[in-house]
Amino acid sequence: MNMLRMEKKIKQQWMSLWFVTIWSLWLVRNNIIFENSSFQLDEVMNLIYLHSWNILCARYSDFNYSYMEWVLHPSSCFS
């Protein structure tokens, strides 16, 4: 894979992470408003980790990192 293609893929992965973060915050916001739940930062982070890992695994066949690797060192999984 050439360097330009690699950079594009890494950018797309970061954009996927951005999308999942915004989407997870939206879900939490809806739960707070409509289900009278409270904001728990650790739950939000867990949602972001889980959803982003699932999307990256499904979208990129060479994303072969375990969930634990993703949680502990997410930025190193993009290199």
C-alpha positions in Angstrom: 0.0 0.0 0.0 1.5 3.3 -1.0 2.0 6.2 1.4 -0.7 8.4 0.1 -3.3 5.6 0.3 -2.1 4.8 3.8 -2.6 8.4 4.9 -6.1 8.5 3.4 -7.0 5.3 5.3 -5.7 6.7 8.6 -7.6 9.9 8.1 -10.8 7.9 7.4 -10.3 5.9 10.6 -9.9 9.1 12.6 -13.0 10.5 11.0 -14.9 7.3 11.9 -13.7 7.8 15.5 -15.0 11.4 15.4 -18.4 10.3 14.1 -18.7 7.6 16.7 -17.8 10.1 19.5 -20.5 12.6 18.3 -23.0 9.8 17.9 -22.4 8.4 21.3 -22.7 11.8 22.9 -26.0 12.3 21.1 -27.3 8.9 22.4 -26.3 9.9 26.0 -27.9 13.3 25.6 -31.1 11.6 24.5 -31.0 9.3 27.5 -30.6 12.2 29.8 -33.4 14.2 28.3 -36.0 11.4 27.5 -35.2 8.8 30.1 -34.1 11.0 32.9 -30.7 9.3 33.3 -27.6 11.0 34.5 -24.3 11.7 32.8 -21.6 9.2 33.6 -18.3 9.8 31.9 -17.0 6.3 32.2 -20.2 5.0 30.5 -19.8 7.5 27.7 -16.2 6.5 27.2 -17.1 2.8 27.1 -19.8 3.5 24.5 -17.2 5.3 22.4 -14.7 2.6 22.7 -17.1 -0.2 21.9 -18.9 1.4 19.0 -15.7 2.7 17.4 -14.0 -0.7 17.7 -17.0 -2.4 16.2 -17.2 0.0 13.3 -13.4 -0.1 12.6 -13.4 -3.9 12.7 -16.3 -4.1 10.3 -15.1 -1.5 7.9 -11.4 -2.3 7.7 -10.4 -5.9 7.2 -6.8 -5.2 8.3 -7.9 -3.7 11.6 -6.9 -6.7 13.6 -6.7 -5.3 17.1 -8.3 -6.8 20.1 -10.8 -4.7 22.1 -8.3 -4.4 24.9 -5.6 -3.2 22.6 -8.0 -0.6 21.3 -9.0 0.6 24.8 -5.5 0.8 26.1 -3.8 2.3 23.1 -6.2 3.6 20.4 -3.9 5.9 18.6 -1.3 3.2 18.1 -3.9 1.1 16.3 -4.0 3.6 13.5 -0.4 3.5 12.6 
